[in-house]
Amino acid sequence: MINRFINVLTTKCKVKEKEPVLVAISGGADSVALLHLFHEAGFQCVAAHCNFSLRGEESDEDERFVTSLCKQLGINCFTQQFDTTGYAKEHKVSIEMAARELRYNWFNNLAETLNINLIATGHHGDDAIESFFLNLTRGTGLKGLTGISWRKEKLIRPLLFAASSDIEKYCNNNNLNYRTDCTNSETKYLRNNIRHRVVPLFREMNPAFFETMQNNMSFLNEAWEIFSREAENVQQQLVAKTDDATLIPIRLINNHPQKRSMLFEMLKPYGFQGNNMEQIVDCLDGIPGKQFFSEQYRLIIDRYNLILLPRYEADHNCYVIEGGQSTIKQPVNLNIRVFERDSLFEYSKNPMTAHFDADLIDFPLTIRRPKPGDRFQPLGMQQHKKLSNFFVDEKLSLIQKEKIWLLTNGTDILWIMGMRIDNRYKVTPKSKRILEIEIVE
C-alpha cells in the first residue's frame, strides 16, 4: 500500500519530495489512513479537521479523536468549528453544500496562512465510482463520467487507487482506530443510496467491478481529453463576447456534426443542464424569441445567434415628466428645454436628441416600455405602423427591443427614444416653440 501511495503521490499528484501538504482529516478510515501514509512515507504535512456541529457530542468526539491521533503521530493539527446549519439557512443552500463551502474555504485560507500549496483529501476509488453513477444520474455529460481527478490545481487525492476495503485493511494491519459517521449508512442521500444499493448489485454481477470501473474511467478520461480539445477549438471559433452578452452563431453550431454535445460544453459553465440540450437544439430552426433559463443566466434564440445574458429583472415601471422639469435621471438621463424657434434653429441629426413642436405637447409626459399593439406614425409617414413591424424593419434583436423606452404624450407615442419621433409632433415651419429632449449618456 505504501509503495503504491508514494508512486501515486509523485507521479499522479505531482508532489515534490519535501513539499508540505495540508491533509484534511475527518477521523474516518479514509482520512486516518491518508494521514498515516503521509507520516510513514516521510512527507511533510499538517492536519486540518472541521467540526461541522451537526451530530452534537459525536462531532466533538471526532475532533478530540483527531487531535489525539495527530499528537501520537507528532503532526501539527488545526481544528475549526462551524455553525453549518446557520450557514445553510443564511446562504439558502443544502447542509451538504454548506459543509463543502465551509470546508474548502477554510482549507484554502489555512493553507495560504501556512504557506502550503497542496491540500490532500481522502477520496478513494469507491468515491470515484459513486461520483460516476451520481453524475450519470444527473446528466453532467462526458466529463462527469471520468470520475475524480488525481489533482485539480492545489487539491490532490492520492488514495484514488484504493478501494474502501483496501483502506480498512490498511487501518486494521496498522492498528489504526477510526471514527464511523452514523450518517454514512443513511440512504436518504443519493450518494449513500448508490453506495449501499447500486454498487453492490454490480459487484454481484462482476467480482472485479472495482478494477473494471477504474479502467472504464481511465478510458473515458482519455476520451474526454480528446473531446475537450475539440470543444475548445470549436468554442474559440464560434463564441464571441460583447460587453454584456455571449453570442453563438446558430448556423455554425447547426452545421457541427456533434452540435448537441458541443452546445452542452459551451452552456454548462452558465448552469444549463444536459436535459436542456434537446429542447434548445429543437428550437434552433424555430421562430426567434424562445428563451431558456438557468439559475443565473438566460439563453435567447435570436435570428442569427444564441445570446447568453445574465438574468435580471426588467424595469417595467412608468416614469412621469412634469412640465417645467429640466432634467430627469430615471429611467434615462435626460436634459429637457423649451425655447422659441428662431432663424438659427437646425433639426437634430443626432438620434439621441429629439425636437418636437412644443405647442402640441400636453404635460405630463410618460416614459414606459413598449406594449403589445403599440402603434405610432414614424417621421415622414402619414400612416400608422405597428411598433413590432417597425422593430422588424429596423432589424432589432430581442435584446435591443428589451432596452427600448418610449416617450408618450397621453396615448400617443412621441418618440421611440434614440430612434424615431412621431410624424404628428415634428417641428414644421409653422412651429413657434420647440421642446428639445436630449439623452445624456
N, C-alpha and C positions, 0 to 999 in steps of 0.2 A: 504493500500500500504506500509506504513512504517513498519508495523509489519512483513509483508512478506519479506521486504527488509532486516530487521535486522536478521530474521531467515536464509535467504539465505546467508547473509554475514558471519554468524558464522558457519553454517553447511556445506554449499556447497563450499564457498570460503575460509573457514578456517581462517578468520580474527580474531585475538585476540582483546579483549576489548579496550586496549589502544595502539594498533599497528597503527602507522601512515601510511597513504595511499596517494600516488600521484594520483590525479584524472585528467584524460585527459578531457579537455572541449573545444569543438569547438564553442559553442554558440547555437547549435541546441537544439531542445526539449529534446532529449535523454540525452545529457551530462549536460544540465541545471538541469534536474530532478535528475540525478545521484548526482551532487554536492549538491543540496538542500537536498536530502535524507541523504547524509553523515552528513551534517550540523545538520539536525533535529534529527538524530539518536544519535548525540553526539560523533561520531567517529572523531579522529584526522585526518586532511587531509590538503593538499596543492593542488592548481590547476596549471595545465600546459596547455598553449594554443599555438598552432602552426599557424603561418600566412604563408601560402604557396605562397602568392603573385601571385595567379592565376586569381583573379577576380577584380584586381585593387582596387578602393575605397571600394568596397563591402568587400573585405578581411580585409582592415584596419578598417572598421566599425565593423566587427566581433570582432576584437581584442579590440577595445575601449569598446564594449558592455561587453565582458567577464571581462575586468579589472574593469569596473564599478560594475558589479554583485558581483564579489569577494569582492570588497570594502564594499558593502552593507552587505554581509554576514560575514565580518570580517575574510576572508580566504586569506592567502598569495597566490599571483598569479605570476607565471613566464610565460613570453612570449618569443617567438623566431620567427624571420622572416627567411624565406628560399628562395633561388633562385631555385625553384623546376624545372622550365623549363631548366635552365642551368645544373642542376644536371642530369636530364634525358638525355640530349644530351651527356654530358661527360661520363656517365656510360652506355649509349646505352640501356636504359630501358624506359618503358612507363611512362607517367605522374603519373598514379595511383601507379605504383611500386616505383617510385622516392619518392612520398609523403609518402608512407608507410615506406620506409627505413629511410628517414629523420626523420619522426615522432618517430619511435621506437628507433632509435639510440639516439636521443636527450632525450627521456623519460628515457632510461636506464642510460645515463650519468648524467642526473639531479638527478634521484633517488639515484644514487651512491654518488653524491656530498652531497646530503641532508641526507644520511644515512637512506634511506627509502627502504624497501624490497618489497613493493607491489605497482603495478600500476593498476588502475581501468579504464576501458573504458565503454562507454555507449551502448555497443552491447545489443540488446534486442531480444525477442523471434522471432519477424518477421525477424530479420537479420539472425537468425539461420535457419529459413525456407528457406530464399533466398539462403543461403550457401548450403543447401541440394540440391536444384534444380541446382544451379551453378555447384556443384561437380558431380551431376548426368549427366549433360550435358557434362562435361569434361572427365568423366570416371576415377574418382580417387579411385575406389574401395570402400570396405565396410566402411573404416574409414571415408571417405568423406561424408557418409550419416548419421553420428552421430551428425551432427550439430556443434555447437560451445561449447567448454568445459567451465565449470564454472571457472576453474582455470588451468593455464598452467605455471608452475614454478612461476614467480613473477607476472604474468599477471592475473587479475581477471575480471569477467564480471557479476556483481551482478544483472543486470536487465534482464537476460535471461528468467525469469519467466513472464515478462510483454510483452504485445503486444504494438505496437506503439500507438494504440488508448488509451490504459491504461495510457501511459506516457503523451500524450497530455491532457487527462482528469486531470491527477495529476497537470500538469502545470496550467491549467485553474482554478482548485479548489484552488490553492495556489497563484493565481495572478502572475505567473511567466512568464515574457516575454522571448522570444527566437528568434533566427535568423533562417531564412529559406534560405538554399542554393539553388539557382535557378537551379544548375546543377542536383539536385535530381530528377527533372521532365523530364530530357532528356533521351530518350530511346535508344540512340546510345551506351550506356554502357550496357553490358549484365545483370549486376545485376539490373539496373533500369528497363530493359525490363522485367525481371522476376517479379519485384515488381509491375509494373503497368499493365502488360498484363497477365502473367501466374497465379500468385497467386489469383487475383480477380476471375478468372474462377473457381478455386477450391472452393473459398468461396461461389460462387453462388450455386455450387452443394452440399456443406456441410457447413451450417452456423456455425458448431462447428469445422471448419477446423483447427483453431489455436490449440485448445486443442487436436485434433486428431494427429496433427503433433508433438506436444510436446510428446505425448505418443509414437508415432512411433519412434522418435529419441531416446527416452529413451530405448525402446526395442532394437533398433539397436545398441545402445551404449553397452548394456549388451552382445549382440551377438558378437560385436567387441572384447570385453574383453576376451570372451571365445576363439574366433578365434586367437587373437593376442598371447595368451599364447601358443596355439598350433604352431603358426607360429614361435614363438621364440624358442620353443623346436626343431622344425624341422631345423631351421637355425643353432642352436648350434650343431646339429648332422651332418649336411650336409656341411656347408660352412667352407672352410679352407682358410686361408690368408697366402700369401708369402710376400716377401719384396715389390714386385711391382704388385701383382695380387690377385684377389679373385677367388677361384675355387668352382664350384658347380658340384658334380658328376651327369652326365647325367642319368645313370642307376637308381640312388636312387630317383632323382626328378621325373623320368618317372614312377616309381612304386608308387608314392604317389597318393591317390585317388582324392585329390584336387590340382593336380600339377599346374594348371593354376593360381589359387588364391595364392598358396604358392610362386610360382615363382614371381608373381606380388609384393608380400610383400618384397621379397628378393631384387628385382631390383628397386623398387620405390625410395629408397634413392639415387640411382645413376641416377635418372632423366628419367627412362624409363616409358612410359605411358601404360595405360591399353590396348589401341588398338594395342600395340606391341605384347601382350602376345600370341594371336592366331598364329601369324606368327612364333614366337620363338618356341612355342610348336610343331607346324607342322614340324619344321626343326630339332627337337631333334634326330630323327632317320634317318636323311638325310646324305648327303655327308659332311664330316667335312670341315670347312673353311668359312662357312656362317657367316657374321658379321652384327650386328645391332648397331646403334649409338644413343646415347642421346647427349645432348649439350656438356657434359664434359667427357663422358665415351664411350667405345665401348665394346660390348659383342661378344665374338668369340665362335662359336660352334666347339669345337675340337673333337678329337676321344672319349675321355672319360669324359671330363669336359666342362662346360660352364666357360669361362675365362673372367673376368671383368678387364679392364685396363683403366687407364686414356687415353684420346685421345692425340695423339701427331703427329707432322709432321715428318715422317720418312726421314732420310738423304739418298738421292739417288744420291749424288754428287760422282764424281770420284776424287781420290786423287793420286798424282804422287810422286814416289820416284826416285829422280835423283841419278845417280852414284856418289859415294863419300859421300853421306849422312850417318851419323852415328845414328841419331835419327829422329823420327817424332812424333808429338803429335796428329794429326788429320788424320783419324777418330779414329785411335787406337794408343795407346802409344807404340812405337816400338824402340828397340835397334838393330842396324844393323852393322855387321862387316864382312869383308872378310879376311881369313887367309890361310896360307899354311897348307896343311894336313901333319901331321907327325904320328909317330907310336903311340903316346899317344891319338889320336883322338878317341872319342866314340860317337856313334849315340845318338841323344837326345831321351830319353824316356818320356820327358815332352811334352804334346800336345801343350803347349804354346811356345815351341821353335822348329823351323824347320831348317834343314840343306839341302842345295842344292849344286849341282856341279856348282861352280861359273863360270866356262868357258862355260857353256851352257846358261848363263843368258845374255840378252841384255837389258841394262838400256835405258830409264827409265821404271820402273815397275809401275803398276797401282793397286790401291785398289778400289774396287767397290762392289755393291750389286749383288746378283745372278739375272740372267735374264732368261726368258723362253727359253728353248732349249739349255742351257748351258750343256757342256759335259766335262769330264776330264778322266784321266786314273789313277784310285786310286792306291796308293802304293801297289805293289805286284801283280798287274793285268796287262795283256798285251792288254786287250780290253778297249775301251772307255765305259763310263757309263754316263747316264743322271744324272745330279745333282738332279733332282726331285726324281729319283729312289734311289739314294744314301741316300737322306734325309728320304725316307720311310723306307729303311733298317735300318737306324740308329734310327728310331722311334722318330724323332724330332717333337716337337709340332710346331704349326704355329708361336707361339711367339719365339721359339728358331730359327726357319728358318728366321724370320724377323731380327734377330740380327746378322746373318751371314755376314761376309765380305770375299771377295775373293781377293787374290793376283794374279795378272795376268802378264804374260810375252808376250806382243803382244796380240795375240788372244788366247793363251793357259792359262789355269788356273794352276798356280803354286801350290797354297795352299788354301784349304778351311780353313781359319785361325782358329787355335785352334782345328782342327780336323784331316785332312788328306792332305798329299802332293801328287803331281802328280808323277807317277812312272817314267816318262821320264826325270825328273830333279833330281832324287835321287843321293846321293853320292855313288859311286862304288869304288872298289879297284883301278881303273884307274884315279880317280879324283885327281887332284893336288891342286886345290884351292877350298875353301869351303865358301859359303855365309851362314851366320847364321843370322836369324831374330828371335828376342825374343819379345813376347808380355809382356809388363810390366803392371801389374795390380795395 
